[in-house]
């Protein structure tokens, strides 16, 4: 009887392993690996973090802002805030045009404070890039956020902490 029970257990266990290790089809996965991987260097990380509740901004002292570029900062922001999908559209003068893919989450679901803090974080980080003074955020507006032109002046009331 013990041999028969062991055989049944082995058969069931083998079936479970085989069914769980089926052929994964890469076409079924919509997320790119680079979108879920942690940034590889400090230049892929946002260089500032805004806290509107405490009215503070903390800048990462390990990041050399002179070496930042818009693409790496956007990558870092998309890693930090994976629900929004920030995309660069174009650069014109000292203004960068960005598109937020998941505007419903931003404008309707996270509340006014959450939306304001996200936008302030985007402004603080993107305008840290040399030559960028303004950001035009394009998205479908809602109850908690509106598209438009944002500048560093929105950060003037924040106390910088280390």
Phi, psi and omega per residue, in radians:
X1 nan -0.659 -3.133
X2 -1.147 -0.696 3.126
X3 -1.108 -0.714 3.130
X4 -1.124 -0.756 3.114
X5 -1.113 -0.711 3.123
X6 -1.133 -0.696 3.133
X7 -1.116 -0.769 3.130
X8 -1.098 -0.811 3.126
X9 -1.030 -0.808 -3.138
X10 -1.090 -0.713 3.123
X11 -1.119 -0.798 3.131
X12 -1.150 -0.752 3.141
X13 -1.096 -0.743 3.115
X14 -1.105 -0.707 3.115
X15 -1.093 -0.718 3.120
X16 -1.095 -0.814 -3.128
X17 -1.090 -0.779 -3.120
X18 -1.127 -0.720 -3.121
X19 -1.217 -0.532 3.138
X20 -1.424 -0.310 -3.110
X21 -1.868 0.595 3.128
X22 -1.112 2.967 -3.117
X23 -1.253 2.008 3.081
X24 -1.387 2.307 3.107
X25 -1.711 2.030 -3.102
X26 -1.063 -0.383 3.128
X27 -1.221 -0.329 3.135
X28 -1.384 -0.210 -3.082
X29 -1.792 2.075 -3.087
X30 -1.593 -0.329 -3.067
X31 -1.548 2.305 3.094
X32 -1.359 2.583 -3.120
X33 -1.009 -0.660 -3.096
X34 -1.186 -0.325 -3.137
X35 -1.395 -0.371 -3.111
X36 -1.912 -0.172 3.138
X37 -1.400 2.562 3.055
X38 -1.152 2.484 3.105
X39 -0.947 2.561 -3.012
X40 -1.519 -0.308 3.141
X41 -2.532 2.941 3.140
X42 -1.141 -0.301 3.133
X43 -1.422 -0.122 3.030
X44 -1.727 0.035 3.134
X45 -1.776 2.580 3.009
X46 -1.058 2.532 -3.074
X47 -1.690 -0.042 -3.141
X48 -2.510 2.692 3.074
X49 -2.343 2.153 -3.091
X50 -1.715 2.404 3.030
X51 -2.238 1.743 -3.082
X52 -1.256 -0.479 3.113
X53 -1.075 -0.791 3.115
X54 -1.585 -0.069 -3.092
X55 0.968 0.865 -3.123
X56 -2.254 2.762 2.994
X57 -2.341 2.245 3.128
X58 -1.970 2.121 3.114
X59 -1.736 2.412 3.109
X60 -1.328 2.013 -3.091
X61 -1.313 -0.215 3.127
X62 -1.432 -0.264 -3.121
X63 -1.605 2.183 3.067
X64 -1.465 1.813 -3.064
X65 -1.091 -0.362 3.106
X66 -1.235 -0.286 -3.136
X67 -1.817 0.022 -3.136
X68 -1.258 2.609 2.954
X69 -2.345 2.744 -3.036
X70 -1.019 -0.767 -3.082
X71 -1.069 -0.740 -3.122
X72 -1.239 -0.625 3.106
X73 -1.168 -0.714 3.080
X74 -1.084 -0.735 3.106
X75 -1.027 -0.779 3.115
X76 -1.144 -0.713 3.095
X77 -1.123 -0.681 3.103
X78 -1.189 -0.472 3.059
X79 -1.294 -0.750 -3.133
X80 -1.189 -0.740 -3.104
X81 -2.074 1.474 -3.020
X82 -1.377 -0.003 -3.121
X83 -1.634 -0.098 -2.978
X84 -1.807 -0.777 -3.113
X85 1.273 1.133 3.127
X86 -1.343 2.241 -3.071
X87 -2.272 2.338 3.083
X88 -1.362 2.311 3.074
X89 -1.754 -0.953 3.140
X90 -2.866 2.941 3.060
X91 -2.142 2.332 3.109
X92 -2.442 1.935 -3.082
X93 1.112 -2.182 3.124
X94 -1.778 0.311 -3.133
X95 -2.035 2.280 3.050
X96 -1.865 2.446 3.123
X97 -1.828 2.113 -3.106
X98 -2.129 2.623 3.116
X99 -2.087 2.349 3.077
X100 -1.807 2.006 -3.047
X101 -1.186 -0.758 -3.088
X102 -1.727 1.206 -3.081
X103 -1.223 -0.464 3.120
X104 -1.096 -0.745 3.112
X105 -1.097 -0.760 -3.123
X106 -1.191 -0.890 -2.960
X107 -1.513 -0.292 -3.044
X108 -2.204 -0.465 -2.934
X109 -1.859 -0.447 -3.034
X110 -1.737 0.027 3.098
X111 1.467 2.932 -3.090
X112 -1.135 -0.809 -3.121
X113 -1.115 -0.747 3.117
X114 -1.090 -0.742 3.129
X115 -1.171 -0.761 3.119
X116 -1.095 -0.720 -3.133
X117 -1.175 -0.700 3.094
X118 -1.086 -0.836 -3.127
X119 -1.099 -0.725 3.102
X120 -1.100 -0.680 3.106
X121 -1.135 -0.729 3.079
X122 -1.070 -0.815 -3.133
X123 -1.090 -0.804 -3.120
X124 -1.056 -0.680 -3.079
X125 -1.439 -0.773 -3.104
X126 -1.229 -0.678 3.137
X127 -1.325 -0.095 3.011
X128 -1.287 -0.330 3.104
X129 -1.278 2.297 -3.116
X130 -0.998 2.289 3.095
X131 1.613 -0.117 3.131
X132 -1.880 2.023 3.129
X133 -1.979 -0.399 -3.106
X134 -2.364 2.687 3.106
X135 -2.268 2.237 2.986
X136 -1.784 1.969 3.132
X137 -1.650 2.151 3.134
X138 -1.898 2.164 3.079
X139 -2.972 2.926 3.095
X140 -1.372 1.998 -3.109
X141 -1.182 2.915 3.139
X142 -2.762 -2.748 -3.065
X143 -1.143 -0.478 -2.994
X144 -1.981 -0.175 -3.112
X145 -2.709 2.593 3.123
X146 -2.250 2.523 3.063
X147 -1.202 2.826 3.088
X148 2.660 -2.978 -3.101
X149 -1.593 2.239 3.133
X150 -2.177 2.439 3.138
X151 -2.263 3.053 -3.132
X152 -1.046 -0.424 -3.106
X153 -1.033 -0.389 3.103
X154 -1.215 -0.192 -3.128
X155 -1.760 -0.008 -3.029
X156 -1.042 -0.560 -3.095
X157 -1.444 -0.053 -3.091
X158 -1.521 2.430 3.089
X159 -1.566 2.246 3.136
X160 -1.423 2.228 3.107
X161 -2.132 2.767 3.136
X162 -1.935 nan nan
